Amino acid sequence: MSQKMSIRQSHSDKTGLPVTITKEVNRTDPDQTTFHHKIDELDEHGIISKTIHDHTNPNPARHRSSKKD
């Protein structure tokens, strides 16, 4: 099973301030896939960040049928 994370820089649509968007997909549990989405926004000086969005969504894992040879 695997765990993948992506981090990218962008700007807030509402404030225009820089944000860091983190997305994580965790498939280490064979019965559940967990998606985590977090957005941190920097202040107007680009120094202090605050979390403006933090959401974790667990979902049942999709099981692929095994291929028969």
CHARMM internal coordinates of N, CA and C (Angstrom, degrees):
IC EDIT
DIST 1 N 1 CA 1.4514
DIST 1 CA 1 C 1.5305
ANGL 1 N 1 CA 1 C 108.99
DIST 1 C 2 N 1.3171
ANGL 1 CA 1 C 2 N 116.88
DIHE 1 N 1 CA 1 C 2 N 167.78
DIST 2 N 2 CA 1.4609
ANGL 1 C 2 N 2 CA 118.79
DIHE 1 CA 1 C 2 N 2 CA -171.55
DIST 2 CA 2 C 1.5224
ANGL 2 N 2 CA 2 C 112.57
DIHE 1 C 2 N 2 CA 2 C -139.09
DIST 2 C 3 N 1.2974
ANGL 2 CA 2 C 3 N 112.49
DIHE 2 N 2 CA 2 C 3 N 168.35
DIST 3 N 3 CA 1.4590
ANGL 2 C 3 N 3 CA 121.61
DIHE 2 CA 2 C 3 N 3 CA 175.76
DIST 3 CA 3 C 1.5211
ANGL 3 N 3 CA 3 C 106.51
DIHE 2 C 3 N 3 CA 3 C -139.06
DIST 3 C 4 N 1.3376
ANGL 3 CA 3 C 4 N 116.91
DIHE 3 N 3 CA 3 C 4 N 125.59
DIST 4 N 4 CA 1.4603
ANGL 3 C 4 N 4 CA 121.59
DIHE 3 CA 3 C 4 N 4 CA -179.04
DIST 4 CA 4 C 1.5205
ANGL 4 N 4 CA 4 C 109.63
DIHE 3 C 4 N 4 CA 4 C -123.77
DIST 4 C 5 N 1.3392
ANGL 4 CA 4 C 5 N 115.01
DIHE 4 N 4 CA 4 C 5 N 141.72
DIST 5 N 5 CA 1.4624
ANGL 4 C 5 N 5 CA 119.90
DIHE 4 CA 4 C 5 N 5 CA 179.04
DIST 5 CA 5 C 1.5241
ANGL 5 N 5 CA 5 C 108.76
DIHE 4 C 5 N 5 CA 5 C -135.66
DIST 5 C 6 N 1.3288
ANGL 5 CA 5 C 6 N 115.67
DIHE 5 N 5 CA 5 C 6 N 138.13
DIST 6 N 6 CA 1.4611
ANGL 5 C 6 N 6 CA 120.18
DIHE 5 CA 5 C 6 N 6 CA 172.96
DIST 6 CA 6 C 1.5229
ANGL 6 N 6 CA 6 C 108.54
DIHE 5 C 6 N 6 CA 6 C -128.02
DIST 6 C 7 N 1.3346
ANGL 6 CA 6 C 7 N 114.59
DIHE 6 N 6 CA 6 C 7 N 140.29
DIST 7 N 7 CA 1.4602
ANGL 6 C 7 N 7 CA 121.52
DIHE 6 CA 6 C 7 N 7 CA 179.19
DIST 7 CA 7 C 1.5149
ANGL 7 N 7 CA 7 C 107.21
DIHE 6 C 7 N 7 CA 7 C -129.86
DIST 7 C 8 N 1.3347
ANGL 7 CA 7 C 8 N 115.97
DIHE 7 N 7 CA 7 C 8 N 130.66
DIST 8 N 8 CA 1.4655
ANGL 7 C 8 N 8 CA 118.92
DIHE 7 CA 7 C 8 N 8 CA 177.87
DIST 8 CA 8 C 1.5272
ANGL 8 N 8 CA 8 C 109.72
DIHE 7 C 8 N 8 CA 8 C -141.39
DIST 8 C 9 N 1.3138
ANGL 8 CA 8 C 9 N 114.60
DIHE 8 N 8 CA 8 C 9 N 156.51
DIST 9 N 9 CA 1.4592
ANGL 8 C 9 N 9 CA 121.95
DIHE 8 CA 8 C 9 N 9 CA 178.41
DIST 9 CA 9 C 1.5256
ANGL 9 N 9 CA 9 C 108.39
DIHE 8 C 9 N 9 CA 9 C -99.61
DIST 9 C 10 N 1.3210
ANGL 9 CA 9 C 10 N 115.89
DIHE 9 N 9 CA 9 C 10 N 143.98
DIST 10 N 10 CA 1.4582
ANGL 9 C 10 N 10 CA 121.15
DIHE 9 CA 9 C 10 N 10 CA 179.37
DIST 10 CA 10 C 1.5234
ANGL 10 N 10 CA 10 C 107.95
DIHE 9 C 10 N 10 CA 10 C -155.12
DIST 10 C 11 N 1.3275
ANGL 10 CA 10 C 11 N 115.79
DIHE 10 N 10 CA 10 C 11 N -164.60
DIST 11 N 11 CA 1.4634
ANGL 10 C 11 N 11 CA 122.14
DIHE 10 CA 10 C 11 N 11 CA 175.41
DIST 11 CA 11 C 1.5210
ANGL 11 N 11 CA 11 C 108.75
DIHE 10 C 11 N 11 CA 11 C -131.43
DIST 11 C 12 N 1.3148
ANGL 11 CA 11 C 12 N 115.81
DIHE 11 N 11 CA 11 C 12 N 144.54
DIST 12 N 12 CA 1.4576
ANGL 11 C 12 N 12 CA 121.83
DIHE 11 CA 11 C 12 N 12 CA 179.15
DIST 12 CA 12 C 1.5257
ANGL 12 N 12 CA 12 C 109.94
DIHE 11 C 12 N 12 CA 12 C -67.39
DIST 12 C 13 N 1.3294
ANGL 12 CA 12 C 13 N 115.64
DIHE 12 N 12 CA 12 C 13 N 133.95
DIST 13 N 13 CA 1.4669
ANGL 12 C 13 N 13 CA 120.14
DIHE 12 CA 12 C 13 N 13 CA 175.73
DIST 13 CA 13 C 1.5267
ANGL 13 N 13 CA 13 C 111.18
DIHE 12 C 13 N 13 CA 13 C -66.48
DIST 13 C 14 N 1.3344
ANGL 13 CA 13 C 14 N 116.99
DIHE 13 N 13 CA 13 C 14 N -33.22
DIST 14 N 14 CA 1.4692
ANGL 13 C 14 N 14 CA 121.08
DIHE 13 CA 13 C 14 N 14 CA -176.82
DIST 14 CA 14 C 1.5225
ANGL 14 N 14 CA 14 C 113.06
DIHE 13 C 14 N 14 CA 14 C -78.79
DIST 14 C 15 N 1.3529
ANGL 14 CA 14 C 15 N 116.19
DIHE 14 N 14 CA 14 C 15 N -46.40
DIST 15 N 15 CA 1.4691
ANGL 14 C 15 N 15 CA 119.43
DIHE 14 CA 14 C 15 N 15 CA -172.58
DIST 15 CA 15 C 1.5227
ANGL 15 N 15 CA 15 C 113.61
DIHE 14 C 15 N 15 CA 15 C -107.27
DIST 15 C 16 N 1.3203
ANGL 15 CA 15 C 16 N 118.14
DIHE 15 N 15 CA 15 C 16 N -19.42
DIST 16 N 16 CA 1.4561
ANGL 15 C 16 N 16 CA 121.53
DIHE 15 CA 15 C 16 N 16 CA -176.78
DIST 16 CA 16 C 1.5209
ANGL 16 N 16 CA 16 C 113.26
DIHE 15 C 16 N 16 CA 16 C 79.26
DIST 16 C 17 N 1.3463
ANGL 16 CA 16 C 17 N 117.51
DIHE 16 N 16 CA 16 C 17 N 1.61
DIST 17 N 17 CA 1.4614
ANGL 16 C 17 N 17 CA 121.61
DIHE 16 CA 16 C 17 N 17 CA -179.96
DIST 17 CA 17 C 1.5309
ANGL 17 N 17 CA 17 C 110.12
DIHE 16 C 17 N 17 CA 17 C -79.71
DIST 17 C 18 N 1.3396
ANGL 17 CA 17 C 18 N 117.05
DIHE 17 N 17 CA 17 C 18 N 154.54
DIST 18 N 18 CA 1.4703
ANGL 17 C 18 N 18 CA 120.30
DIHE 17 CA 17 C 18 N 18 CA 178.56
DIST 18 CA 18 C 1.5252
ANGL 18 N 18 CA 18 C 111.36
DIHE 17 C 18 N 18 CA 18 C -65.26
DIST 18 C 19 N 1.3249
ANGL 18 CA 18 C 19 N 116.27
DIHE 18 N 18 CA 18 C 19 N 141.36
DIST 19 N 19 CA 1.4579
ANGL 18 C 19 N 19 CA 122.45
DIHE 18 CA 18 C 19 N 19 CA 176.92
DIST 19 CA 19 C 1.5248
ANGL 19 N 19 CA 19 C 109.56
DIHE 18 C 19 N 19 CA 19 C -132.42
DIST 19 C 20 N 1.3227
ANGL 19 CA 19 C 20 N 114.78
DIHE 19 N 19 CA 19 C 20 N 154.76
DIST 20 N 20 CA 1.4537
ANGL 19 C 20 N 20 CA 122.62
DIHE 19 CA 19 C 20 N 20 CA 171.84
DIST 20 CA 20 C 1.5168
ANGL 20 N 20 CA 20 C 107.06
DIHE 19 C 20 N 20 CA 20 C -113.56
DIST 20 C 21 N 1.3345
ANGL 20 CA 20 C 21 N 116.04
DIHE 20 N 20 CA 20 C 21 N 122.69
DIST 21 N 21 CA 1.4591
ANGL 20 C 21 N 21 CA 121.67
DIHE 20 CA 20 C 21 N 21 CA -178.37
DIST 21 CA 21 C 1.5234
ANGL 21 N 21 CA 21 C 108.19
DIHE 20 C 21 N 21 CA 21 C -106.48
DIST 21 C 22 N 1.3221
ANGL 21 CA 21 C 22 N 115.99
DIHE 21 N 21 CA 21 C 22 N 122.80
DIST 22 N 22 CA 1.4580
ANGL 21 C 22 N 22 CA 121.79
DIHE 21 CA 21 C 22 N 22 CA 179.27
DIST 22 CA 22 C 1.5229
ANGL 22 N 22 CA 22 C 108.44
DIHE 21 C 22 N 22 CA 22 C -116.19
DIST 22 C 23 N 1.3347
ANGL 22 CA 22 C 23 N 115.65
DIHE 22 N 22 CA 22 C 23 N 127.47
DIST 23 N 23 CA 1.4619
ANGL 22 C 23 N 23 CA 121.05
DIHE 22 CA 22 C 23 N 23 CA 175.77
DIST 23 CA 23 C 1.5262
ANGL 23 N 23 CA 23 C 108.05
DIHE 22 C 23 N 23 CA 23 C -124.90
DIST 23 C 24 N 1.3184
ANGL 23 CA 23 C 24 N 115.16
DIHE 23 N 23 CA 23 C 24 N 133.61
DIST 24 N 24 CA 1.4595
ANGL 23 C 24 N 24 CA 120.34
DIHE 23 CA 23 C 24 N 24 CA -178.20
DIST 24 CA 24 C 1.5224
ANGL 24 N 24 CA 24 C 109.42
DIHE 23 C 24 N 24 CA 24 C -133.38
DIST 24 C 25 N 1.3191
ANGL 24 CA 24 C 25 N 116.10
DIHE 24 N 24 CA 24 C 25 N 134.88
DIST 25 N 25 CA 1.4563
ANGL 24 C 25 N 25 CA 122.76
DIHE 24 CA 24 C 25 N 25 CA 175.04
DIST 25 CA 25 C 1.5199
ANGL 25 N 25 CA 25 C 106.59
DIHE 24 C 25 N 25 CA 25 C -119.85
DIST 25 C 26 N 1.3213
ANGL 25 CA 25 C 26 N 116.36
DIHE 25 N 25 CA 25 C 26 N 121.62
DIST 26 N 26 CA 1.4552
ANGL 25 C 26 N 26 CA 121.82
DIHE 25 CA 25 C 26 N 26 CA -177.37
DIST 26 CA 26 C 1.5269
ANGL 26 N 26 CA 26 C 108.73
DIHE 25 C 26 N 26 CA 26 C -115.03
DIST 26 C 27 N 1.3387
ANGL 26 CA 26 C 27 N 115.07
DIHE 26 N 26 CA 26 C 27 N 114.79
DIST 27 N 27 CA 1.4626
ANGL 26 C 27 N 27 CA 120.89
DIHE 26 CA 26 C 27 N 27 CA 179.23
DIST 27 CA 27 C 1.5306
ANGL 27 N 27 CA 27 C 111.18
DIHE 26 C 27 N 27 CA 27 C -115.14
DIST 27 C 28 N 1.3298
ANGL 27 CA 27 C 28 N 117.95
DIHE 27 N 27 CA 27 C 28 N 26.48
DIST 28 N 28 CA 1.4587
ANGL 27 C 28 N 28 CA 120.80
DIHE 27 CA 27 C 28 N 28 CA -177.82
DIST 28 CA 28 C 1.5221
ANGL 28 N 28 CA 28 C 112.61
DIHE 27 C 28 N 28 CA 28 C -73.32
DIST 28 C 29 N 1.3176
ANGL 28 CA 28 C 29 N 117.86
DIHE 28 N 28 CA 28 C 29 N -24.60
DIST 29 N 29 CA 1.4616
ANGL 28 C 29 N 29 CA 122.36
DIHE 28 CA 28 C 29 N 29 CA 176.21
DIST 29 CA 29 C 1.5291
ANGL 29 N 29 CA 29 C 107.51
DIHE 28 C 29 N 29 CA 29 C -90.62
DIST 29 C 30 N 1.3351
ANGL 29 CA 29 C 30 N 119.37
DIHE 29 N 29 CA 29 C 30 N 121.87
DIST 30 N 30 CA 1.4653
ANGL 29 C 30 N 30 CA 120.33
DIHE 29 CA 29 C 30 N 30 CA -176.95
DIST 30 CA 30 C 1.5307
ANGL 30 N 30 CA 30 C 114.00
DIHE 29 C 30 N 30 CA 30 C -66.06
DIST 30 C 31 N 1.3305
ANGL 30 CA 30 C 31 N 117.68
DIHE 30 N 30 CA 30 C 31 N -17.01
DIST 31 N 31 CA 1.4604
ANGL 30 C 31 N 31 CA 120.64
DIHE 30 CA 30 C 31 N 31 CA -178.39
DIST 31 CA 31 C 1.5203
ANGL 31 N 31 CA 31 C 114.14
DIHE 30 C 31 N 31 CA 31 C -101.40
DIST 31 C 32 N 1.3337
ANGL 31 CA 31 C 32 N 117.28
DIHE 31 N 31 CA 31 C 32 N -9.27
DIST 32 N 32 CA 1.4670
ANGL 31 C 32 N 32 CA 120.04
DIHE 31 CA 31 C 32 N 32 CA -174.86
DIST 32 CA 32 C 1.5240
ANGL 32 N 32 CA 32 C 110.88
DIHE 31 C 32 N 32 CA 32 C -146.52
DIST 32 C 33 N 1.3213
ANGL 32 CA 32 C 33 N 116.03
DIHE 32 N 32 CA 32 C 33 N 138.08
DIST 33 N 33 CA 1.4606
ANGL 32 C 33 N 33 CA 122.97
DIHE 32 CA 32 C 33 N 33 CA 172.58
DIST 33 CA 33 C 1.5207
ANGL 33 N 33 CA 33 C 107.33
DIHE 32 C 33 N 33 CA 33 C -111.22
DIST 33 C 34 N 1.3273
ANGL 33 CA 33 C 34 N 116.91
DIHE 33 N 33 CA 33 C 34 N 127.72
DIST 34 N 34 CA 1.4619
ANGL 33 C 34 N 34 CA 121.68
DIHE 33 CA 33 C 34 N 34 CA -177.67
DIST 34 CA 34 C 1.5225
ANGL 34 N 34 CA 34 C 109.73
DIHE 33 C 34 N 34 CA 34 C -111.56
DIST 34 C 35 N 1.3403
ANGL 34 CA 34 C 35 N 115.91
DIHE 34 N 34 CA 34 C 35 N 127.31
DIST 35 N 35 CA 1.4591
ANGL 34 C 35 N 35 CA 122.80
DIHE 34 CA 34 C 35 N 35 CA 176.00
DIST 35 CA 35 C 1.5284
ANGL 35 N 35 CA 35 C 107.96
DIHE 34 C 35 N 35 CA 35 C -107.11
DIST 35 C 36 N 1.3303
ANGL 35 CA 35 C 36 N 116.65
DIHE 35 N 35 CA 35 C 36 N 129.84
DIST 36 N 36 CA 1.4643
ANGL 35 C 36 N 36 CA 121.67
DIHE 35 CA 35 C 36 N 36 CA 179.05
DIST 36 CA 36 C 1.5240
ANGL 36 N 36 CA 36 C 108.06
DIHE 35 C 36 N 36 CA 36 C -124.30
DIST 36 C 37 N 1.3305
ANGL 36 CA 36 C 37 N 116.50
DIHE 36 N 36 CA 36 C 37 N 128.40
DIST 37 N 37 CA 1.4645
ANGL 36 C 37 N 37 CA 122.83
DIHE 36 CA 36 C 37 N 37 CA -178.30
DIST 37 CA 37 C 1.5187
ANGL 37 N 37 CA 37 C 107.56
DIHE 36 C 37 N 37 CA 37 C -128.04
DIST 37 C 38 N 1.3472
ANGL 37 CA 37 C 38 N 116.11
DIHE 37 N 37 CA 37 C 38 N 125.32
DIST 38 N 38 CA 1.4664
ANGL 37 C 38 N 38 CA 120.62
DIHE 37 CA 37 C 38 N 38 CA -177.32
DIST 38 CA 38 C 1.5182
ANGL 38 N 38 CA 38 C 109.21
DIHE 37 C 38 N 38 CA 38 C -137.45
DIST 38 C 39 N 1.3277
ANGL 38 CA 38 C 39 N 116.28
DIHE 38 N 38 CA 38 C 39 N 137.79
DIST 39 N 39 CA 1.4620
ANGL 38 C 39 N 39 CA 121.97
DIHE 38 CA 38 C 39 N 39 CA 177.09
DIST 39 CA 39 C 1.5259
ANGL 39 N 39 CA 39 C 108.31
DIHE 38 C 39 N 39 CA 39 C -126.12
DIST 39 C 40 N 1.3400
ANGL 39 CA 39 C 40 N 115.32
DIHE 39 N 39 CA 39 C 40 N 121.98
DIST 40 N 40 CA 1.4599
ANGL 39 C 40 N 40 CA 122.49
DIHE 39 CA 39 C 40 N 40 CA 175.60
DIST 40 CA 40 C 1.5206
ANGL 40 N 40 CA 40 C 107.99
DIHE 39 C 40 N 40 CA 40 C -109.86
DIST 40 C 41 N 1.3387
ANGL 40 CA 40 C 41 N 116.34
DIHE 40 N 40 CA 40 C 41 N 131.92
DIST 41 N 41 CA 1.4638
ANGL 40 C 41 N 41 CA 122.02
DIHE 40 CA 40 C 41 N 41 CA -178.66
DIST 41 CA 41 C 1.5247
ANGL 41 N 41 CA 41 C 109.47
DIHE 40 C 41 N 41 CA 41 C -111.42
DIST 41 C 42 N 1.3362
ANGL 41 CA 41 C 42 N 116.06
DIHE 41 N 41 CA 41 C 42 N 134.04
DIST 42 N 42 CA 1.4650
ANGL 41 C 42 N 42 CA 121.01
DIHE 41 CA 41 C 42 N 42 CA 175.91
DIST 42 CA 42 C 1.5231
ANGL 42 N 42 CA 42 C 109.64
DIHE 41 C 42 N 42 CA 42 C -84.00
DIST 42 C 43 N 1.3300
ANGL 42 CA 42 C 43 N 116.31
DIHE 42 N 42 CA 42 C 43 N 153.14
DIST 43 N 43 CA 1.4582
ANGL 42 C 43 N 43 CA 119.35
DIHE 42 CA 42 C 43 N 43 CA 177.18
DIST 43 CA 43 C 1.5312
ANGL 43 N 43 CA 43 C 109.76
DIHE 42 C 43 N 43 CA 43 C -73.35
DIST 43 C 44 N 1.3286
ANGL 43 CA 43 C 44 N 116.43
DIHE 43 N 43 CA 43 C 44 N 179.50
DIST 44 N 44 CA 1.4710
ANGL 43 C 44 N 44 CA 121.30
DIHE 43 CA 43 C 44 N 44 CA -175.37
DIST 44 CA 44 C 1.5268
ANGL 44 N 44 CA 44 C 112.94
DIHE 43 C 44 N 44 CA 44 C -63.68
DIST 44 C 45 N 1.3430
ANGL 44 CA 44 C 45 N 117.44
DIHE 44 N 44 CA 44 C 45 N -16.89
DIST 45 N 45 CA 1.4631
ANGL 44 C 45 N 45 CA 121.69
DIHE 44 CA 44 C 45 N 45 CA 178.06
DIST 45 CA 45 C 1.5282
ANGL 45 N 45 CA 45 C 111.55
DIHE 44 C 45 N 45 CA 45 C -95.65
DIST 45 C 46 N 1.3501
ANGL 45 CA 45 C 46 N 116.80
DIHE 45 N 45 CA 45 C 46 N -5.14
DIST 46 N 46 CA 1.4568
ANGL 45 C 46 N 46 CA 121.10
DIHE 45 CA 45 C 46 N 46 CA -179.43
DIST 46 CA 46 C 1.5115
ANGL 46 N 46 CA 46 C 113.90
DIHE 45 C 46 N 46 CA 46 C 72.61
DIST 46 C 47 N 1.3219
ANGL 46 CA 46 C 47 N 117.23
DIHE 46 N 46 CA 46 C 47 N 25.01
DIST 47 N 47 CA 1.4636
ANGL 46 C 47 N 47 CA 120.99
DIHE 46 CA 46 C 47 N 47 CA -174.21
DIST 47 CA 47 C 1.5278
ANGL 47 N 47 CA 47 C 112.25
DIHE 46 C 47 N 47 CA 47 C -109.38
DIST 47 C 48 N 1.3091
ANGL 47 CA 47 C 48 N 117.11
DIHE 47 N 47 CA 47 C 48 N -56.54
DIST 48 N 48 CA 1.4628
ANGL 47 C 48 N 48 CA 121.56
DIHE 47 CA 47 C 48 N 48 CA -173.30
DIST 48 CA 48 C 1.5210
ANGL 48 N 48 CA 48 C 109.04
DIHE 47 C 48 N 48 CA 48 C -101.04
DIST 48 C 49 N 1.3378
ANGL 48 CA 48 C 49 N 115.11
DIHE 48 N 48 CA 48 C 49 N 131.76
DIST 49 N 49 CA 1.4635
ANGL 48 C 49 N 49 CA 118.29
DIHE 48 CA 48 C 49 N 49 CA 178.35
DIST 49 CA 49 C 1.5251
ANGL 49 N 49 CA 49 C 110.10
DIHE 48 C 49 N 49 CA 49 C -106.44
DIST 49 C 50 N 1.3174
ANGL 49 CA 49 C 50 N 114.89
DIHE 49 N 49 CA 49 C 50 N 152.98
DIST 50 N 50 CA 1.4580
ANGL 49 C 50 N 50 CA 121.18
DIHE 49 CA 49 C 50 N 50 CA 173.48
DIST 50 CA 50 C 1.5196
ANGL 50 N 50 CA 50 C 107.35
DIHE 49 C 50 N 50 CA 50 C -136.43
DIST 50 C 51 N 1.3165
ANGL 50 CA 50 C 51 N 116.36
DIHE 50 N 50 CA 50 C 51 N 146.29
DIST 51 N 51 CA 1.4565
ANGL 50 C 51 N 51 CA 121.53
DIHE 50 CA 50 C 51 N 51 CA 179.43
DIST 51 CA 51 C 1.5226
ANGL 51 N 51 CA 51 C 108.39
DIHE 50 C 51 N 51 CA 51 C -80.47
DIST 51 C 52 N 1.3379
ANGL 51 CA 51 C 52 N 115.80
DIHE 51 N 51 CA 51 C 52 N 121.18
DIST 52 N 52 CA 1.4660
ANGL 51 C 52 N 52 CA 119.51
DIHE 51 CA 51 C 52 N 52 CA 179.52
DIST 52 CA 52 C 1.5256
ANGL 52 N 52 CA 52 C 111.47
DIHE 51 C 52 N 52 CA 52 C -105.55
DIST 52 C 53 N 1.3370
ANGL 52 CA 52 C 53 N 116.50
DIHE 52 N 52 CA 52 C 53 N -11.41
DIST 53 N 53 CA 1.4610
ANGL 52 C 53 N 53 CA 120.30
DIHE 52 CA 52 C 53 N 53 CA 177.07
DIST 53 CA 53 C 1.5177
ANGL 53 N 53 CA 53 C 107.95
DIHE 52 C 53 N 53 CA 53 C -153.83
DIST 53 C 54 N 1.3226
ANGL 53 CA 53 C 54 N 117.54
DIHE 53 N 53 CA 53 C 54 N 131.92
DIST 54 N 54 CA 1.4635
ANGL 53 C 54 N 54 CA 122.49
DIHE 53 CA 53 C 54 N 54 CA 177.79
DIST 54 CA 54 C 1.5214
ANGL 54 N 54 CA 54 C 107.40
DIHE 53 C 54 N 54 CA 54 C -150.77
DIST 54 C 55 N 1.3246
ANGL 54 CA 54 C 55 N 115.74
DIHE 54 N 54 CA 54 C 55 N 109.50
DIST 55 N 55 CA 1.4561
ANGL 54 C 55 N 55 CA 119.76
DIHE 54 CA 54 C 55 N 55 CA -174.42
DIST 55 CA 55 C 1.5218
ANGL 55 N 55 CA 55 C 109.92
DIHE 54 C 55 N 55 CA 55 C -137.68
DIST 55 C 56 N 1.3202
ANGL 55 CA 55 C 56 N 116.81
DIHE 55 N 55 CA 55 C 56 N 132.85
DIST 56 N 56 CA 1.4618
ANGL 55 C 56 N 56 CA 122.60
DIHE 55 CA 55 C 56 N 56 CA 174.97
DIST 56 CA 56 C 1.5130
ANGL 56 N 56 CA 56 C 107.84
DIHE 55 C 56 N 56 CA 56 C -119.97
DIST 56 C 57 N 1.3357
ANGL 56 CA 56 C 57 N 115.19
DIHE 56 N 56 CA 56 C 57 N 131.02
DIST 57 N 57 CA 1.4512
ANGL 56 C 57 N 57 CA 121.06
DIHE 56 CA 56 C 57 N 57 CA -176.67
DIST 57 CA 57 C 1.5328
ANGL 57 N 57 CA 57 C 109.53
DIHE 56 C 57 N 57 CA 57 C -126.68
DIST 57 C 58 N 1.3436
ANGL 57 CA 57 C 58 N 117.93
DIHE 57 N 57 CA 57 C 58 N 105.77
DIST 58 N 58 CA 1.4623
ANGL 57 C 58 N 58 CA 119.87
DIHE 57 CA 57 C 58 N 58 CA 176.15
DIST 58 CA 58 C 1.5365
ANGL 58 N 58 CA 58 C 110.10
DIHE 57 C 58 N 58 CA 58 C -83.25
DIST 58 C 59 N 1.3145
ANGL 58 CA 58 C 59 N 115.91
DIHE 58 N 58 CA 58 C 59 N 139.17
DIST 59 N 59 CA 1.4632
ANGL 58 C 59 N 59 CA 122.01
DIHE 58 CA 58 C 59 N 59 CA 179.02
DIST 59 CA 59 C 1.5189
ANGL 59 N 59 CA 59 C 109.49
DIHE 58 C 59 N 59 CA 59 C -133.90
DIST 59 C 60 N 1.3298
ANGL 59 CA 59 C 60 N 117.08
DIHE 59 N 59 CA 59 C 60 N 151.01
DIST 60 N 60 CA 1.4632
ANGL 59 C 60 N 60 CA 118.28
DIHE 59 CA 59 C 60 N 60 CA 174.15
DIST 60 CA 60 C 1.5293
ANGL 60 N 60 CA 60 C 109.39
DIHE 59 C 60 N 60 CA 60 C -61.38
DIST 60 C 61 N 1.3177
ANGL 60 CA 60 C 61 N 116.18
DIHE 60 N 60 CA 60 C 61 N 141.08
DIST 61 N 61 CA 1.4689
ANGL 60 C 61 N 61 CA 120.22
DIHE 60 CA 60 C 61 N 61 CA 179.51
DIST 61 CA 61 C 1.5161
ANGL 61 N 61 CA 61 C 109.87
DIHE 60 C 61 N 61 CA 61 C -70.56
DIST 61 C 62 N 1.3228
ANGL 61 CA 61 C 62 N 115.34
DIHE 61 N 61 CA 61 C 62 N 144.19
DIST 62 N 62 CA 1.4615
ANGL 61 C 62 N 62 CA 120.03
DIHE 61 CA 61 C 62 N 62 CA 174.48
DIST 62 CA 62 C 1.5269
ANGL 62 N 62 CA 62 C 107.42
DIHE 61 C 62 N 62 CA 62 C -88.71
DIST 62 C 63 N 1.2895
ANGL 62 CA 62 C 63 N 115.09
DIHE 62 N 62 CA 62 C 63 N 126.92
DIST 63 N 63 CA 1.4670
ANGL 62 C 63 N 63 CA 119.66
DIHE 62 CA 62 C 63 N 63 CA 179.66
DIST 63 CA 63 C 1.5146
ANGL 63 N 63 CA 63 C 108.66
DIHE 62 C 63 N 63 CA 63 C -103.92
DIST 63 C 64 N 1.3234
ANGL 63 CA 63 C 64 N 114.98
DIHE 63 N 63 CA 63 C 64 N 124.00
DIST 64 N 64 CA 1.4517
ANGL 63 C 64 N 64 CA 119.91
DIHE 63 CA 63 C 64 N 64 CA 176.23
DIST 64 CA 64 C 1.5095
ANGL 64 N 64 CA 64 C 109.34
DIHE 63 C 64 N 64 CA 64 C -82.22
DIST 64 C 65 N 1.2975
ANGL 64 CA 64 C 65 N 114.97
DIHE 64 N 64 CA 64 C 65 N 142.00
DIST 65 N 65 CA 1.4514
ANGL 64 C 65 N 65 CA 117.48
DIHE 64 CA 64 C 65 N 65 CA 176.87
DIST 65 CA 65 C 1.5250
ANGL 65 N 65 CA 65 C 108.82
DIHE 64 C 65 N 65 CA 65 C -71.53
DIST 65 C 66 N 1.3121
ANGL 65 CA 65 C 66 N 116.47
DIHE 65 N 65 CA 65 C 66 N 144.54
DIST 66 N 66 CA 1.4641
ANGL 65 C 66 N 66 CA 119.28
DIHE 65 CA 65 C 66 N 66 CA -178.88
DIST 66 CA 66 C 1.5293
ANGL 66 N 66 CA 66 C 110.00
DIHE 65 C 66 N 66 CA 66 C -73.04
DIST 66 C 67 N 1.3319
ANGL 66 CA 66 C 67 N 114.75
DIHE 66 N 66 CA 66 C 67 N 143.35
DIST 67 N 67 CA 1.4631
ANGL 66 C 67 N 67 CA 120.00
DIHE 66 CA 66 C 67 N 67 CA -179.83
DIST 67 CA 67 C 1.5246
ANGL 67 N 67 CA 67 C 109.14
DIHE 66 C 67 N 67 CA 67 C -80.92
DIST 67 C 68 N 1.2988
ANGL 67 CA 67 C 68 N 114.69
DIHE 67 N 67 CA 67 C 68 N 138.12
DIST 68 N 68 CA 1.4701
ANGL 67 C 68 N 68 CA 119.35
DIHE 67 CA 67 C 68 N 68 CA 177.83
DIST 68 CA 68 C 1.5107
ANGL 68 N 68 CA 68 C 108.34
DIHE 67 C 68 N 68 CA 68 C -102.07
DIST 68 C 69 N 1.3233
ANGL 68 CA 68 C 69 N 115.48
DIHE 68 N 68 CA 68 C 69 N 135.17
DIST 69 N 69 CA 1.4696
ANGL 68 C 69 N 69 CA 119.83
DIHE 68 CA 68 C 69 N 69 CA 179.62
DIST 69 CA 69 C 1.5021
ANGL 69 N 69 CA 69 C 112.28
DIHE 68 C 69 N 69 CA 69 C -87.14
END
COOR INIT
IC SEED 1 N 1 CA 1 C
IC BUILD
